Amino acid sequence: QVQFVESGGGLVQPGGSLRLSCAASGFPFSNSGMSWYRQAPGKERELVATITTRGDMTTRADSVKGRFTVSRDNAKNTVYLQMDGLKPEDTAVYYCNRAGIFLSANWGQGTQVTVSS
């Protein structure tokens, strides 16, 4: 069964940094592109960033360009989201999932990121 376990969220001041992790299982991770999504209160879930099987980050929301970076460790079946220069509008629950058409219906619990002074 496809599973995702996100972690690393928390409360951070504007301008701060966080590194999120997502441990995945139940599918061939090294052969799968992976994406990070986020959902802010009262808003729809949006795609934040995608990383290919080769480790190239190919898609990012315009609002996070230059601030967020995705990486992966295939040996650990884990994808990361490094978030720098955080802004209050980055406050959301962050999720990972398989990328594109392989998106799984099974979402993890997500990890809450709150940016506030």
C-alpha positions in Angstrom: 0.0 0.0 0.0 1.3 3.4 -0.9 2.1 5.5 2.1 3.7 8.9 2.8 4.9 10.1 6.2 5.7 13.8 6.3 7.6 15.5 9.1 9.7 18.6 10.0 7.1 21.2 10.1 6.7 23.7 12.9 6.4 27.4 13.9 9.0 29.7 12.4 9.5 33.4 12.2 9.3 35.2 8.9 12.7 34.9 7.1 13.4 31.6 8.8 14.0 28.1 7.3 12.6 24.6 7.7 13.5 21.3 6.1 10.6 19.0 5.5 11.0 15.2 5.0 8.7 12.7 3.4 9.2 9.0 3.8 7.5 7.0 1.1 6.7 3.3 0.7 4.6 0.9 -1.3 5.9 1.8 -4.8 9.2 1.9 -6.7 10.4 5.2 -5.2 13.6 5.5 -7.2 11.6 5.2 -10.5 9.1 7.8 -9.4 9.0 11.6 -9.7 7.9 13.1 -6.5 6.0 16.3 -5.7 5.4 18.5 -2.7 1.9 20.1 -2.3 0.5 22.5 0.3 -2.9 23.5 1.5 -3.5 26.7 3.3 -6.7 27.3 5.4 -9.7 27.9 3.2 -7.7 27.2 0.0 -7.3 24.3 -2.4 -4.3 22.1 -2.3 -1.6 23.4 -4.7 1.5 22.0 -6.2 4.7 23.5 -4.8 7.6 21.6 -6.4 8.4 18.4 -8.3 11.6 16.4 -8.5 12.4 13.9 -11.3 13.9 10.5 -10.9 17.3 12.0 -11.7 17.0 14.6 -9.1 16.1 17.6 -11.3 13.6 20.0 -9.8 11.3 20.8 -12.7 8.2 22.5 -11.3 7.7 25.1 -8.7 4.9 27.5 -7.8 6.0 31.0 -8.8 5.6 32.1 -5.2 8.3 29.8 -4.0 10.9 30.2 -6.8 14.3 31.0 -5.4 13.3 30.0 -1.9 12.3 26.3 -1.9 14.4 23.4 -3.0 13.5 19.8 -3.4 15.9 16.9 -3.1 15.7 13.2 -2.7 17.6 10.2 -1.2 16.6 7.1 -3.1 18.5 4.9 -0.6 16.1 6.1 2.1 13.0 6.4 0.0 12.8 10.0 1.2 12.1 13.3 -0.4 13.0 16.7 1.2 11.8 20.2 0.9 14.2 22.9 2.0 12.3 26.1 2.6 14.3 29.3 3.1 13.1 32.9 3.4 9.8 31.8 4.7 6.8 34.2 4.6 3.5 34.2 6.4 1.8 33.2 3.2 3.7 30.0 3.2 1.7 28.9 6.2 0.0 25.6 5.2 -0.1 21.9 5.7 2.5 20.4 3.4 2.2 17.0 1.7 4.2 14.9 -0.6 3.0 12.4 -3.3 4.0 10.8 -6.5 4.3 13.3 -9.3 2.0 13.8 -12.3 -0.3 11.0 -13.5 1.0 8.6 -10.8 -0.5 10.8 -8.1 -1.8 8.4 -5.4 -5.2 8.7 -3.8 -3.5 7.8 -0.5 -2.3 11.1 1.1 -0.2 11.3 4.2 -1.2 13.3 7.3 0.9 16.2 6.2 3.1 18.4 8.3 2.0 21.9 9.5 4.1 24.9 8.7 3.3 28.1 10.4 5.2 31.3 9.7 4.5 34.0 12.2 6.2 36.5 14.4 
